[in-house]
Amino acid sequence: MSRNLQLTEDGKLRHLLTLDGLPARILTQILDTAESFVSIGDREVKKVPLLRGKAVFNLFFENSTRTRTTFEIAAKRLSADVFNLNIATSATNKGETLLDTVANLSAMQADMFVVRHASSGAPHLIARHVAPHISVVNAGDGRCAHPTQGLLDMFTIRHYKGGFHNLRVAIVGDVLHSRVARSQIHALTTLGCPEVRVVAPRTLLPRDVESMGVHVHHTMETGIKDVDVIIMLRLQNERMQGDLLPSAGEYYKHWGLTPEKMKLAKPDAIVMHPGPMNRGVEIDSDVADGKHSVILPQVTFGIAVRMAVMSMVAGSGA
Amino acid sequence: MNLPDPNQLIDQLAERIRPRLQPECALLGIHTGGVWVMEALVERLGVDLPRGVLDIAFYRDDFSRIGLHPEVKPSSIPFEVEGRHILLIDDVFYTGRTIRAAMNLVFDYGRPASIRLAVLVDRGGRELPLCPDYTGVKMDMEAGQNISLEQDEGGRLRLMMKQEAA
């Protein structure tokens, strides 16, 4: 269903809601288009006129700094007009439904909604109800998907490793609660990565995780052995209060990425993290700031990837 | 119709461009045909001028009608545009819209001293007040006809004519 929702009849990207089910052709087209946007950041004028006159609404029902800001920069570099809605103080708190909020913004001639929501499926719901000229981009919904993060991670891997076909990639940490991990796994398998590992304690893995085509490891020693790419996931603080984990110190000891553990990976391995990082919990500062880390380039590439997605969905109705 | 040989046209273009080359000149070829013509011109001119490539996909005026081109290539201008005499190069000149887009792109890199335009074929039918400075050949073509430059595996260039289905 979401597959049809995301593509036009002639196979163009109409909305971006999830990477699950998107063909490799589309993923590659997004990465290639993003490649062309990267160099714009180095120019005298860091803007192109593609979305001139279009109104992009950032609808963030959940907090975010990095994602919201990079979406805003991306839209502005495409010459769109950007409106950031502070949902915490908006009509939603007065009881307005999600679809009513969207209908009102549509009446203000919106052309695109960038949506983050705590409920899985909220961007899909909006996409099903908007007018034909409006596109929806998912900026993270519940535990479901964070497609632009998954794409910028793919862009980063391709940038440093040249492709996906000979790679061993380890995703380490709280896969259970991570929409980022889901998007990464879908993208990696679609793009032909032969070995995707998830490395986590049993309590932080979804029960059906093997059905996604990944190899499961329950220790760092086997999990990151000889890998080309290590993706660390954020340990959400609230998880440590429940009974899933003993303590932050205990987690760091077993699952934290330290310079010692880095020696297990290939010498030229890269380390990624979607942010925000918990230094000293899932990642040691010496690794986060070390020579293997590509965590800040990930952020920069995120702008180009979001420009690519926005320009593709905005042009799909044509 | 017998189509001219692009290599001869490029020879003639090179002869006309050569006397007007200045120290501050730089070449910009428009993807994809314009880049081929540029490379062939550089070979004939025998001078190592700074050169770059343009993809105008982000500057097209028909984005809202046809969307983003599926194969955008990065533009690359590896020299300072400011104060430069730029020779813009394309294979076929038709409506002039590509050239308008290319000029907008160039100006986002800086303010050139001048821009001139060299094309292999001027097929007629312009819709903007733009006109090439150097033309390989002028042809008078119908709206439904389409002429394009092709490159075979051996790197040889040739012109191809297609009749669009009505």
Interface residues (C-beta under 8 A of the other chain):
Chain A: K12 Q29 D32 T33 E35 S36 V38 S39 R43 E44 V45 K47 V48 P49 L50 S311 M312 A314 G315 S316 G317 A318
Chain B: D55 A57 F58 Y59 F63 S64 R65 I66 G67 L68 P70 E71 V72 K73 P74 S75 S76 V81 N104 F107 D108 Y109 G110
